Amino acid sequence: MEELESRVHGGTPICTTELVSARDFLLQSDFSPASDYFGRLRQIQDRLQTRPADDLPVRRGKHDYGGEAAGYWMQVQSSFDHVILSLCYEGEFNWKRGRIKISHRFNQQGRIDFVEAKLLRSLDSNLDGAIRKLLMIKNFQSIRKDWLEAEAFVLEILPKELIFLYDSIFRCERTEILSWLTNIGHRQVSDLLSDLSKRPLNSLPRSKGLNGDHGNGNGNGHGNGGSGQKDLSALRTDEIAWPILARAASLESVVEIVDPKNVIVRYHEQ
């Protein structure tokens, strides 16, 4: 850890695989995520993220990953300044089948940009394919990326297909529902990283790819990804995605309702 800290501002550049190896070592050595070592590792990642733009890795376009992790089939899309994690869920309600894709977009500092639902097979056939922003941070593209409190828009009437995530969801208070919808993304990222950290770097793919719009949505089926999709294991060498995911995994938020269409999202300061 001391060697990595000494190289943050000088010396040999730190690559993503070294951070991955350090995190894996701490997990395998049974260090708690709340320990000082994990805190120092996060500080190293934070310092690398705040380097001048000229020092940051440059990459154009998107990278698409898919596969099984933590008992679910996941899709991760990595762009130059954000990551989107998507999972599909399906079920039956009133003798009707439905399927929904939930996507969480995280910014460079692991904060939520939005939570989106795509009704792949709506309980109302007229809404098949509809996309709804369940929660979206106001001006997320222009506000500072390490915000601790931000205003957000929320959908006034949430899709009933959310029962496929949790069958008693609409028995909860609205503030609990919105907080849960935000935090499940962070928890799923944490589960994903925990799963990947236990695999060898050269582990074999666990899927042939995942396309959230066509894959099985119950967490147990196989999807059919595009030819450019990589296995989730390859995320560990993605210099853009991995630090974002590591930050997102360590965060948790609360949501305070202002009115039916507006809320305030607050993160616990690290």
Secondary structure as UniProt FT lines:
FT   HELIX           2..6
FT   HELIX           16..28
FT   TURN            29..30
FT   TURN            33..34
FT   HELIX           36..49
FT   HELIX           53..55
FT   STRAND          63..69
FT   TURN            70..71
FT   STRAND          72..78
FT   STRAND          83..93
FT   TURN            94..95
FT   STRAND          96..106
FT   TURN            108..109
FT   STRAND          112..121
FT   HELIX           125..127
FT   TURN            128..129
FT   STRAND          131..137
FT   TURN            138..142
FT   TURN            145..146
FT   STRAND          149..154
FT   HELIX           160..164
FT   TURN            167..168
FT   HELIX           169..171
FT   HELIX           174..197
FT   TURN            201..202
FT   TURN            212..214
FT   TURN            217..218
FT   TURN            227..228
FT   STRAND          230..231
FT   HELIX           232..237
FT   TURN            239..240
FT   HELIX           241..249
FT   STRAND          253..259
FT   TURN            260..261
FT   STRAND          262..267
//
